[in-house]
Amino acid sequence: MNHTKRNKQAGSGKVSTKHSVEITNEVTLLANITHKKNAISCNWKHFKQTFGQIKEENKTSAHKEDRPSTEERYTGPFRKRRKAAVTTDTPHVDQRETNPEPGSTPVRSENNSTTTKNKIKLTRHIAMDCEMVGVEDGNDSILARVSLVNKFGDCVYDKFVRATEPVVDYRTHVSGVRPKDMEQGECFETVQKEVADLLKGRVLVGHALSNDLKVLFLGHPKRHIRDTSRYKPFRKLTKGWTPGLRTLAAKVLGVTIQQGEHSSVVDARTAMQLYMLYRKEWEGALHSKKTLRRQTAR
């Protein structure tokens, strides 16, 4: 009888140990989530300020006037731009920009009032977003604007496109596109070729990229696509439903976007920030899946 009692006590000890391990794992997971949320809050403080989501006093002294502008400084996943960056001469500025400095690649700012003349680095990871307008009965779409940013959030391409068909709905309240934008835009064939050249051999990041590639009449290797609308951990936030970019920005990054007219540059930056934040886990899952597929094939 004593022997049986000792066995029961030993079994109880194993259960207790297993339960303790599960509790420890849950505590570790919660700690990691809390740490990542705190990092998001810190890393995105500047991003919020740049696009008018928060207001705080910026106290700087006269001897700091030669520091880079706030739009050029990124933290966290958007690391500071490297000074010795490899540059590209691919034109990416909207046609409305005039008299650029020789050898520079000017980037049109979001307020359409200033132009930053800097050489921008093309990175292996490029995020893309497009704005579209309605044709025929208004339900079909054609390309109106396309924007690309590198992994640091710098805009490497941003152009409006001339309409290839009569436009019946500019969807300005959402797209932010107006008739004069497209009238002064680049021809579709030129934009299509330039975008294709920029994407060749690179990892394409974005949200619902199938729609963007469709209006561009372009394809891209599946293994080089990182679509935030299809990433499983993000879909769990909406209980399996396809999450909107605004939802992901609010729940994951703590940022409010797409209030009123959309900006393809802001949307591309948001998609890139989402990817960079979970890049390690994302790429790790893809690598494991690829390894398992190879083992199964054997």
Disulfide bonds with the S-S distance in Angstrom:
none
